[in-house]
Amino acid sequence: MGRLDGKVAVVTGAGSGIGRAAARRFAEEGARLVVADISGRQDELAADLGDDAVAVHADVTVADDVAAMITLAEERFGGLDVLVNNAGAGQERMPLAEIDEAMFDRVLALNLRSAFLGMRYGIPVMLRGGGGSVINTASAAGLVGWQGQAAYSAAKGGVVQLTKSAALDYATEGIRVNAICPGMTWTGLAGGVEGSVPPDDLVPPQPMKRWGMPPELAAVALFLASDESSFVTGAAIPVDGGYVAR
């Protein structure tokens, strides 16, 4: 039996990187999946995963798109047990005073508003089904400051606090809410190509002296999605090669 047998999961940002790795791992463990992205790559992923996966084009900053994504899970598979709010985007590196209002608003919408909307529409479905697990992708940048990343750090710090508050709101109602805080991970945000290996001469400033890889983040997401983490809620878990422990 798989660790997610019988569970219905929605994964945003599933077209690449951590979201794609999480969706694949969840499918291997028996989940039925709605894979959401704006890129179009979600269609190929759903086809690869088979009949227990369906793709949806969703802009996670738009309430109607998020509501439709959640409704699809309920109508196609009968409910929602796991929600991975993973979609997001980085920020061009620059000092705070050089960030214009449009960039700031966009970074917060993609990273923070998206997590709020996912929970806003997903949690009522989980409540009707008796509970569930929400997993928000935050960042090590939400736990410590990153120079030149004020907007991104603010957004991801907001995801951490949104996670903690939501966990308290639903702690007695069978819904667990946790965050994963990746360090520097070899995804498209870092310049990586899907499925590629980081070059040996590009070593990030993490104590383990290597990049995180999407399947390593997916393994933590799987733990939080499964019943093995039944007493874990309100946690912001660094998966960062020791970056925030320095």
PyMOL commands that set and color helices and strands:
alter all, ss='L'
color gray80, all
select helices_A, chain A and resi 17-28+41-49+63-77+96-98+101-129+140-142+150-169+188-190+214-225+227-229+243-245
alter helices_A, ss='H'
color red, helices_A
select strands_A, chain A and resi 8-12+32-37+53-57+82-85+132-137+175-182+236-239
alter strands_A, ss='S'
color yellow, strands_A
deselect
rebuild
show_as cartoon
